[in-house]
Amino acid sequence: MGDRLKGKVAIVSGGATGCGAAAVRLFAAEGAAVGIIDRNVQAGQALAFELASLGKRVVFATADVSQKDQVNAAVANVKASLGPVNVLFNHAGTIVIKPFLETEEEDWDFLFDVNVKSMYLMTRAVLPMMLQAGKGAIVCTSSISAVYATPNEVLYDATKGACHMFARAIAVEFRDRGIRCNAICPGFIETPHGLREVKELTALGVDVSEAALKAAQGRFGQPEDIARAALYLASDDAEFVNGTQLFVDNAFSAV
Ligand SMILES: NC(=O)c1ccc[n+]([C@@H]2O[C@H](COP(=O)([O-])OP(=O)(O)OC[C@H]3O[C@@H](n4cnc5c(N)ncnc54)[C@H](O)[C@@H]3O)[C@@H](O)[C@H]2O)c1
């Protein structure tokens, strides 16, 4: 398709389905070699196989991204197959939707491990390669939820606030060593995550009907909307864009 990531080696965490999978497809189409890291082995392997059979350099490595040893092993596998990594899309994440007073400490720990600690572990594993090359781009999936709260999502909103600030802080610490790190903030996107969110919020009486989504953001976002924004931030087109938050929400957050 294009060559906006020509010569890049990218890792996409959470790249087996949803926006992550759309980013894997787009990054590969734009010339990157791509390592998918995900706990969904079946979908991750199938996507890597499909793209590899089309001649793309795409590999899959399994990991629960909240587990240090698994992350380190998966990153090492991708490096061994594709070479040093210079683009990291920290996208893997999940959601717990419950009235706040029904949440338990386990929910808090689980969600912070999967959404926030994962970003730390992945970045900790990949950043040294980027520093050695003197260049790298990191994109972290935050959310409109980092700054716009939804009832029954206190834990999730708090994790996304942390992802938001993680991206800014990495940018500040490593800017002068050639590293860019930006956050991407999707609105409601039609993925397994987004569809479950709508279903569970509706069951709890929160209006996320088609009409409500239309009023807030025009339509349900599509995985490709996020993939195209991630491509921009990952590519050299964004070479002076660092430490920012790109809201991809069709003006949800502009009201
Ligand atoms: N869909 C939305 O409306 C929306 C809005 C804002 C932000 N997000 C963010 O997008 C991400 C969710 O992705 P999606 O919407 O593309 O849906 P998705 O559920 O299809 O994708 C999430 C991917 O992450 C993987 N994953 C989850 N936990 C993991 C773990 N512990 N280890 C390894 N892989 C893991 C899943 O297997 C899946 O492939 C989250 O970070 C979420 O906060 C989504």
The ligand as an ORCA input file, in Angstrom:
! r2SCAN-3c Opt
* xyz 0 1
  N     -13.053     -0.194     22.024
  C     -13.193      0.961     22.646
  O     -14.268      1.557     22.688
  C     -11.997      1.583     23.331
  C     -12.052      2.934     23.686
  C     -10.955      3.514     24.321
  C      -9.826      2.741     24.588
  N      -9.811      1.429     24.229
  C      -8.612      0.673     24.558
  O      -8.310     -0.252     23.543
  C      -7.817     -1.452     24.151
  C      -8.826     -2.556     23.891
  O      -8.689     -2.941     22.575
  P      -9.788     -2.991     21.454
  O     -10.871     -2.011     21.699
  O      -9.016     -2.927     20.221
  O     -10.515     -4.400     21.696
  P     -10.064     -5.900     21.785
  O     -10.678     -6.396     23.043
  O     -10.391     -6.545     20.498
  O      -8.475     -5.900     21.887
  C      -7.752     -6.052     23.055
  C      -6.621     -7.007     22.801
  O      -5.778     -7.042     23.945
  C      -5.515     -8.366     24.279
  N      -5.258     -8.492     25.703
  C      -6.095     -8.158     26.715
  N      -5.511     -8.457     27.893
  C      -4.291     -8.970     27.605
  C      -3.234     -9.475     28.407
  N      -3.291     -9.512     29.736
  N      -2.134     -9.936     27.791
  C      -2.053     -9.921     26.446
  N      -3.012     -9.460     25.645
  C      -4.130     -8.988     26.217
  C      -6.764     -9.133     23.855
  O      -6.519    -10.528     23.700
  C      -7.138     -8.440     22.562
  O      -6.485     -9.004     21.459
  C      -7.703     -1.186     25.621
  O      -6.421     -0.665     25.914
  C      -8.781     -0.159     25.817
  O      -8.581      0.601     26.979
  C     -10.856      0.844     23.609
*
